[in-house]
Amino acid sequence: MHLFWEQGYEVTSLSQLKAGIGGGISSPSFYAAFGSKEALYAEAVQCYLDTYARVTDCLWDDDLAPRAAVELALRRSTKMQCEPGHPKGCMVTLGTMSAPSPAHAHLTQPLAASRARTLQGFVRCVERGVTAGELDERTNARAMGIAFNSFLLGVAVSARDGVKLAVLNAAIATLMSLWDAARAGKT
């Protein structure tokens, strides 16, 4: 998973995968175990979605206040993307370029679905804020959700570029001022 996360599908070679697995696995053993590079990539993507990508699940937690859910998703994802021990950034975001040729476009469909779900989660939280009377009824939920989501997509590149977690957390505080500016009753 780390190789695909770091390099993408098309760039990662069979020899790199075999070396990453260790034990001097032969090509026939690799294919016997995984079926194909494509099948191994699909497993790696699913593993990522079942683990690291869960940092935004809080967007769907109705026990959290909408603003708190948005900020928690931003902070959890940003922290995960900057952590040591795995590639920087987000495989869901960076996977967009993982298989750019039309022949491999289907491989990134689960990643696209995850990105769409996260965007919808942000929009849903803003809608909840409007419905609860926390945000002005004129708030454009889709536009604000896209702003939060776009920031999170940009964190993947920023983390790869070495931007520190503290700097990104300060940016999150600034971004959350969008929410505060849209509060109901604010003039």
C-alpha positions in Angstrom: 0.0 0.0 0.0 2.8 2.4 0.9 4.4 2.0 -2.5 1.2 2.7 -4.4 0.4 5.6 -2.0 3.9 7.1 -2.6 4.2 6.5 -6.3 0.8 5.7 -7.8 -0.3 2.7 -9.8 1.4 3.2 -13.1 4.9 4.2 -11.8 5.1 1.4 -9.2 6.9 -1.5 -10.9 6.5 -5.2 -10.3 10.1 -5.4 -9.2 9.5 -2.7 -6.5 6.4 -4.6 -5.3 8.3 -7.8 -5.1 11.1 -6.1 -3.2 8.5 -4.5 -0.9 6.9 -7.8 -0.1 10.3 -9.2 0.7 11.5 -12.8 0.9 12.7 -12.8 -2.7 9.3 -13.6 -4.1 9.4 -14.7 -7.7 7.1 -13.3 -10.4 5.1 -16.6 -10.6 4.6 -16.5 -6.8 3.6 -12.9 -7.0 0.9 -13.7 -9.6 -0.2 -16.8 -7.7 -0.6 -14.7 -4.5 -2.2 -11.6 -5.9 -3.4 -12.4 -9.4 -2.1 -9.2 -10.9 -0.6 -5.8 -10.1 -4.1 -4.4 -10.7 -5.6 -6.8 -8.1 -2.9 -5.9 -5.6 -3.6 -2.2 -6.2 -7.3 -2.7 -5.6 -6.5 -4.5 -2.3 -4.2 -1.6 -1.3 -6.8 1.0 -2.1 -9.4 -0.9 -0.1 -7.0 -1.3 2.8 -6.4 2.5 2.7 -10.1 3.2 2.5 -10.8 0.9 5.5 -8.1 2.5 7.6 -6.5 5.9 6.9 -9.5 7.3 4.9 -11.8 6.8 7.9 -10.5 10.1 9.4 -13.4 11.9 7.8 -16.1 9.6 9.0 -17.0 12.2 11.7 -18.7 14.2 9.0 -21.5 11.7 9.2 -21.7 11.6 13.0 -25.0 13.4 14.0 -23.9 13.4 17.6 -21.3 16.0 16.8 -22.3 19.6 16.2 -21.9 20.4 12.5 -19.0 22.9 13.0 -17.2 20.5 15.3 -17.6 17.7 12.8 -16.1 19.8 10.0 -13.2 21.0 12.1 -12.5 17.5 13.4 -12.5 16.0 9.9 -10.0 18.7 8.7 -7.7 18.3 11.7 -7.8 14.5 11.8 -7.1 14.2 8.1 -4.4 16.8 8.2 -2.7 15.1 11.1 -2.8 11.7 9.4 -1.4 13.2 6.2 1.6 14.6 8.1 2.3 11.6 10.3 5.6 9.8 10.1 5.5 6.1 9.3 3.8 6.3 6.0 3.9 8.4 2.8 2.9 12.1 3.3 -0.4 13.2 1.8 -3.6 11.3 1.1 -3.8 8.3 -1.2 -7.5 9.2 -2.0 -6.4 12.6 -3.3 -3.0 11.8 -4.8 -4.6 8.7 -6.4 -6.2 11.0 -8.9 -3.0 11.0 -10.8 -2.1 7.4 -9.9 -3.4 5.8 -13.1 -3.9 8.6 -15.6 -4.1 6.5 -18.7 -7.6 5.7 -19.9 -6.8 2.0 -19.7 -6.3 2.3 -16.0 -8.9 4.9 -15.1 -11.2 2.3 -13.6 -8.6 1.6 -10.9 -9.1 5.1 -9.3 -12.9 4.8 -9.2 -13.0 3.8 -5.5 -10.8 6.8 -4.7 -13.1 9.1 -6.7 -16.1 7.7 -4.8 -14.3 8.4 -1.5 -13.6 12.0 -2.5 -17.2 12.5 -3.5 -18.4 11.1 -0.1 -16.1 13.4 1.8 -17.4 16.4 -0.2 -21.0 15.4 0.5 -20.1 15.0 4.1 -18.9 18.6 4.3 -22.0 19.9 2.4 -24.2 17.8 4.7 -22.6 19.4 7.8 -23.2 22.9 6.4 -26.8 22.0 5.6 -27.2 20.7 9.2 -25.8 24.0 10.4 -28.4 25.9 8.4 -31.2 23.7 9.5 -30.2 24.0 13.1 -30.2 27.8 12.8 -26.5 28.0 13.5 -25.8 29.4 10.1 -27.6 32.0 8.1 -30.3 30.6 5.9 -28.7 32.2 2.9 -25.5 30.2 3.4 -24.6 28.4 0.2 -24.0 24.9 1.6 -22.5 23.5 -1.5 -20.0 26.4 -2.0 -18.9 26.3 1.7 -18.6 22.5 1.5 -16.5 22.8 -1.6 -14.2 25.3 0.2 -13.6 22.9 3.1 -13.1 19.9 0.7 -10.8 21.8 -1.6 -8.7 22.8 1.4 -8.4 19.2 2.4 -7.5 18.1 -1.1 -4.7 20.8 -1.1 -3.4 19.4 2.2 -2.2 16.3 0.4 0.1 18.4 -1.8 1.1 20.6 1.0 2.1 17.6 3.2 4.1 16.2 0.3 5.8 19.6 0.0 6.8 19.4 3.6 4.4 22.0 5.1 4.4 21.4 8.8 1.3 20.2 10.7 1.4 23.4 12.9 1.2 25.6 9.8 -1.7 23.5 8.4 -3.5 23.6 11.7 -3.2 27.4 11.7 -4.7 27.4 8.2 -7.6 25.3 9.5 -8.3 27.9 12.2 -8.4 30.5 9.5 -10.6 28.4 7.2 -13.1 27.9 10.0 -13.6 31.6 10.0 -15.8 31.0 6.9 -18.2 29.1 9.2 -18.1 31.8 11.8 -18.7 34.6 9.3 -21.9 32.8 8.1 -23.4 32.5 11.6 -27.1 33.3 11.8 -27.8 36.7 13.2 -24.3 38.0 12.5 -24.3 41.4 10.8 
